[in-house]
Amino acid sequence: MNDITAQKELVKAHMGSLFEGVEIDTDGDFSIRYGSSRVFVRVHEFAENSALAMVFSPVLTNAENTAELRDFVAFAGADYVFGNFLLVEREGTKVDLLMKHNLLADHLEADELGFVVAGIASTCDELDSELAARFGGEVFHADDAE
């Protein structure tokens, strides 16, 4: 098992210098709120002596797993500069729709992380209400959804 403490500290420092209100959850993920979206950054092991910073945002939770939603993910899910969409199965017929982008965390620059976090945050905030109306499910911060 790798010791990725240095990469976690680097990501923590970058997040703190780039964004206000950075939170750390019980999993050790860093997160920010942007409108109705929340973006998380999780640092985890990758290969030998390396780590990834996985930037992700739950766009919808508890959406119905329909052919239309799967088609959206398959055909439009990679149309964005930062991040692509994926589905995570839940119990029964429900899924969560996430947007995710991986970065190598070993020598991560602040601006690189900042562009990805901001890009995913703004995309998810812009799309989540529209996608909830189209596919069902819940946005992360419904109190700020349009």
C-alpha positions as CSV (number, residue, x, y, z in Angstrom):
1,M,0.0,0.0,0.0
2,N,1.3,3.4,-1.0
3,D,1.6,6.4,1.4
4,I,-0.3,9.1,-0.5
5,T,-0.2,11.6,2.4
6,A,1.9,14.0,0.4
7,Q,-0.5,14.0,-2.5
8,K,-3.5,14.5,-0.2
9,E,-1.8,17.5,1.4
10,L,-1.0,19.0,-2.0
11,V,-4.6,18.7,-3.1
12,K,-5.8,20.1,0.3
13,A,-3.4,23.1,-0.1
14,H,-4.5,23.7,-3.7
15,M,-8.2,23.5,-2.9
16,G,-7.8,25.9,0.0
17,S,-6.0,28.4,-2.1
18,L,-8.4,28.2,-5.0
19,F,-11.9,28.0,-3.4
20,E,-13.7,29.3,-0.3
21,G,-15.7,27.0,1.9
22,V,-13.8,23.8,1.2
23,E,-15.2,21.0,3.3
24,I,-13.7,17.6,4.2
25,D,-16.2,14.7,4.6
26,T,-15.9,11.5,6.6
27,D,-14.2,9.8,3.6
28,G,-11.5,12.4,3.5
29,D,-12.9,13.9,0.3
30,F,-12.5,17.7,-0.3
31,S,-15.6,19.4,-1.6
32,I,-17.1,22.7,-2.6
33,R,-20.6,23.8,-3.3
34,Y,-21.4,25.7,-6.5
35,G,-25.1,26.6,-6.9
36,S,-27.1,23.4,-6.8
37,S,-24.0,21.2,-7.4
38,R,-21.3,19.9,-5.1
39,V,-17.9,18.8,-6.4
40,F,-15.7,16.4,-4.6
41,V,-12.0,15.6,-4.9
42,R,-10.9,12.2,-3.7
43,V,-7.2,11.3,-3.7
44,H,-6.5,7.6,-4.0
45,E,-3.7,5.2,-4.9
46,F,-2.8,4.6,-8.5
47,A,-0.1,2.3,-9.6
48,E,3.1,2.0,-7.6
49,N,4.1,5.1,-5.7
50,S,1.5,7.3,-7.4
51,A,-2.0,8.7,-6.7
52,L,-5.0,10.1,-8.6
53,A,-7.1,13.0,-7.8
54,M,-10.6,12.0,-8.8
55,V,-12.8,15.0,-9.3
56,F,-16.5,14.1,-9.4
57,S,-20.0,15.6,-8.9
58,P,-23.2,13.7,-8.3
59,V,-25.5,15.4,-10.9
60,L,-28.6,13.3,-10.1
61,T,-29.3,10.8,-7.4
62,N,-32.1,8.2,-7.4
63,A,-32.9,8.6,-11.1
64,E,-34.7,5.8,-12.9
65,N,-32.4,3.6,-14.9
66,T,-34.0,4.1,-18.3
67,A,-32.9,3.5,-21.9
68,E,-33.2,7.3,-22.5
69,L,-30.8,8.1,-19.6
70,R,-28.3,5.4,-20.7
71,D,-28.4,6.8,-24.3
72,F,-27.7,10.3,-22.9
73,V,-24.7,9.0,-21.0
74,A,-23.5,7.0,-24.0
75,F,-23.9,9.6,-26.7
76,A,-23.6,13.0,-24.9
77,G,-21.7,11.9,-21.8
78,A,-18.2,12.7,-23.2
79,D,-19.1,16.0,-24.9
80,Y,-17.5,18.2,-22.2
81,V,-13.9,19.5,-22.0
82,F,-13.6,18.5,-18.3
83,G,-15.3,15.3,-17.1
84,N,-17.7,12.8,-18.6
85,F,-20.9,11.2,-17.3
86,L,-21.3,7.8,-15.8
87,L,-24.0,5.9,-14.0
88,V,-23.7,4.2,-10.7
89,E,-26.3,1.5,-9.9
90,R,-28.3,1.7,-6.7
91,E,-30.9,-0.6,-5.3
92,G,-33.7,-1.7,-7.5
93,T,-34.0,0.3,-10.7
94,K,-32.4,3.5,-9.5
95,V,-29.0,5.0,-10.5
96,D,-26.9,8.0,-9.7
97,L,-25.6,10.2,-12.6
98,L,-22.1,11.4,-11.9
99,M,-19.6,13.6,-13.8
100,K,-16.0,12.6,-13.2
101,H,-12.5,13.5,-14.3
102,N,-9.2,12.0,-13.1
103,L,-5.9,13.8,-12.7
104,L,-2.5,12.5,-11.7
105,A,-1.9,13.9,-8.2
106,D,1.8,13.4,-7.9
107,H,2.9,16.8,-9.3
108,L,-0.5,18.4,-9.6
109,E,-0.5,22.1,-10.3
110,A,-3.1,24.4,-8.6
111,D,-4.4,25.8,-11.9
112,E,-4.9,22.3,-13.4
113,L,-7.0,21.2,-10.4
114,G,-8.8,24.5,-10.4
115,F,-9.9,24.4,-14.0
116,V,-11.2,20.9,-13.7
117,V,-13.1,21.6,-10.4
118,A,-14.6,24.8,-11.8
119,G,-15.4,23.2,-15.1
120,I,-17.3,20.3,-13.5
121,A,-19.0,22.6,-11.0
122,S,-20.3,25.0,-13.6
123,T,-21.4,22.3,-16.0
124,C,-23.2,20.3,-13.3
125,D,-24.9,23.4,-11.8
126,E,-26.0,24.4,-15.3
127,L,-27.3,20.9,-16.3
128,D,-28.6,19.3,-13.1
129,S,-32.1,20.9,-13.0
130,E,-32.6,20.3,-16.7
131,L,-31.5,16.7,-16.4
132,A,-33.7,16.1,-13.3
133,A,-36.7,17.4,-15.2
134,R,-35.9,15.1,-18.1
135,F,-34.8,11.9,-16.3
136,G,-36.1,12.3,-12.8
137,G,-34.0,12.0,-9.7
138,E,-32.7,14.6,-7.3
139,V,-30.1,17.3,-7.6
140,F,-27.5,17.6,-4.8
141,H,-28.6,21.0,-3.4
142,A,-32.2,21.2,-4.3
143,D,-32.6,24.5,-2.4
144,D,-30.5,26.2,-5.1
145,A,-31.9,24.4,-8.1
146,E,-33.5,26.5,-10.8
